[in-house]
Amino acid sequence: MKRSISWIDETTGGQTVFVEDKDKLISSVSTDTRSLQQGALYVPLVGDRFNGHQFLSQAMEAGAVVALWSELEPIPEGCSIPLIVVPDTLTALQQMAKKYREELAIPIVGITGSNGKTTTKDLVAAVLGQAFRVHKTVGNLNNHIGVPLTLLSIPEETEIAIVEMGMNHTGEISLLSQLATPQVAIVTNIGESHIAHFGSREGIADAKLEIVEGLSPNGTLIYDGDEPLLAEKVRQIPQTQIRIGWGEMNDEMPMDVEVLGTEGFTFQSRQTHHRYRLPLLGRHNMVNACYAIAVGRFFQMSEAQIAQGFLHVGLTGMRLEMLTAKNGMPIINDCYNASPTSMKAAIRLLQEIEPTKEKWALLGDIRELGEEWEESYHRELGAYVIEKGIHKLFTVGDRGKWIAEGAKEVRHDLSCEIIHFSSVEEASKHIDKIGHPQALILVKASRAMKLDQAIRSLVEGA
């Protein structure tokens, strides 16, 4: 982006101090001095445990040419860059994002859902990239701070942007959607993530459907047609709707599936009978691919262009990523995050592929389920491991212990070895010692469990 200090001033309603040239341009926006680039606007945010105003000098050293400044903070003396004083720096960041998005006047695809947001984002970007200059959310910048930063990072030559939207409280998706004003909105599914904040899956469904509050009046909502909660609620939504899933009631679904082991799948489109190859693990990713197919068609792409996009998909890391341990054991690295739904999908994948190998799983805590549900969800997951015939189950974490206990409760013989470890380090040492090329291990838990450390230990010996 190229915007002047006067543009920031007018957009935020701020008062500028220490300014000599209001026509001076910024080239980017940053809230983090560690990644801030030369020519940036620095936005110091304030949280319960941090205050970005304390890092102004680091921002200037890194190359910031102007900074927002809260009116609640004392003005620093002798500041060498202009400061734009505003009532609230986060609100100002969001105001700038909304204004910049309006000035871009390009279509945006907004994506939310309990699981699959990031993979769907990557698939949509890969498809649209065959015909358009696209920009997508980087990493996991999908909240009330990340979405404004994503919008402000869109290059002006972009033709379509893909914006991921996450949330942990009511009203957040509404805000993000009204900032982005998408032409296409996708709700991938309704799971149990953050159920502690919403009280029920119905509460989660209501929160996810807030995405339509910013959806263009002539836009399209694409959603999980297998989810009864959504089917009931979308009846009140006037925009065009496309249902995606496995059930016969859906507008698009994967058909005539061929499993290619660790190479992914091929499947046929219900609508056009075109055959697609998807080089991703997990049957659920065929549904995510169908979301991307629907988006491609919305933008008048050919089936051949869409199919080519799937062959060039680049996934954000630690999501069903195939690696090899130094002892030759293949690893499914899915440790970026976890929910009961995504855990079961990963275990089902583990069962289905590489039928000649032993199937092992290293699983840990699923966070943010709430005290009322977390034990039952973890125990149910342990039972599911046994149901799917997994040969060895290793668990870590206080909640992970419930997974092990749930598995032991339904294990009828000793065919599945179940071990709970007191630390990730202890688990990785044991797996490194006994692992071999004829075993395939799934590694998955919530991000806070840091199972990527186990992955690193197994692969690199670190």
C-alpha positions, 0 to 999 in steps of 0.5 A: 500500500502507498498512503500518506500521513494525511490519509491516515490522519483523515481516516482515523480522525487523529491529531498529528504531532511532530509532522513536517510533511503530511504527504510522506507515504507509508508502504506497510502497516505493522503492530510488531517491531520484530517484523516491521519493515522500512517505511512502515506505519507502526501501530502500538496495541495495548493488551492485558500484558503488553503495551506497544507504546513501550516499543516506539524506539525499536519501531523507529530503529526498524524503519517506521516513518510514522506511528499511531499513538493513544491519547491515553499515553503521554506524548514522548519528548523529542520523537523523530517521527510523526505521531498520529494521536487517536482515541484507540489504536486498535479502532484506528487500525480497523478504520484504516483497513475498512477505508483501504479495502473500499478504495481497492474495490476488488472482490474478496472471498471470506472464509470462516468455520470451525475447521478447515479455514486455512486449508480452504483458503490455500485451495481457493488461492491456488485455484483463483491464482490460475486466472487472477492475481490473488492475495491471501491471508498469511499464516493465521492472521484471522482475528480482529487484529490479523484481518485488518493487517491482512486487508492493509497488506493487499497489493494494489495490483491484486484482482481477488483477495482471500481473507480467513476469519476466525473468532472466539466470541460473539460479534467478532465475525460480524466485525471482520466481515463488515471490514472485508465486505466479501462477495463470496462467503464460505462457512466450512463447518460447525465443530466444537472449537471455542465451545466454552465461549458459546455454550453450544454448537448452535451458538457457534453456528450463529457466530459463524453465520455472522459472516453474511452481515458484511456479504455483498447483497448480490454475493454468494454464501457457500456452506456445509450442506451436511450440517443441520444447524446451518441448513435451518439458519440459512433460510433467512439469508437472501443471498445466493446459496451453494451447499457443499458436502457428502449428502444427496441434498447438496449442490456439489459433492465429491463422487466416484472417489479414488484413494491414492494412498499418501498421494491424495485422491481423485474425485468427480464433480457432481455438477459437471462430472469433471474429474479432479486430482487432489494431492492432499491427505484426508477425505475432508479435504475433498469437501474443502476442494469443492468449496474452491471449485464453487468459488472458481465457478463463481468467477467464471473459471473453466473446469480445467483451470480449477483442476490445474490449481489443485496441482499447485496448492501450497498448504500453510505448515503443520496441516496433514504434512507428510514427513519422515523421521530420522529412523525412517518412520513416516509422520503425519504432522497435523499439530498446528491445532486440534478440535474433536472433529479434526482429531477424528478426521485425522485418525480416520485418515490414519486408518485409511492410508498405507494399509500395510503399515502399523498405525500409531498416534501421538495425541495431546490436549484439545484446548478451549472446550470448557470444563463442562465438555472437555473430559467427555470429548477426550474420552470419546476420542480415545474410544474412537482410536480403538474403534479405528484399529490404531496399533499404538496410542501415545498421549501427553498433557493433562487432558491427553490422559483422558484420551488414554483412559477412554481408549483403555475403557473400551479396549477388549484385548492388548492389541493396542498399546496405550502409553501416557507420557508426562512430557513431550520430550519423554514421548518423543524419546520413546517413539524415536527409540521404537519407531521404524519404517513400517509404522506410520504415526499421526502427531496432533494436538492443540498448538499450545501443546507444542508437539512440533517439538516432538516432530523436530526431535523425530525428524532432526534429532534436535 
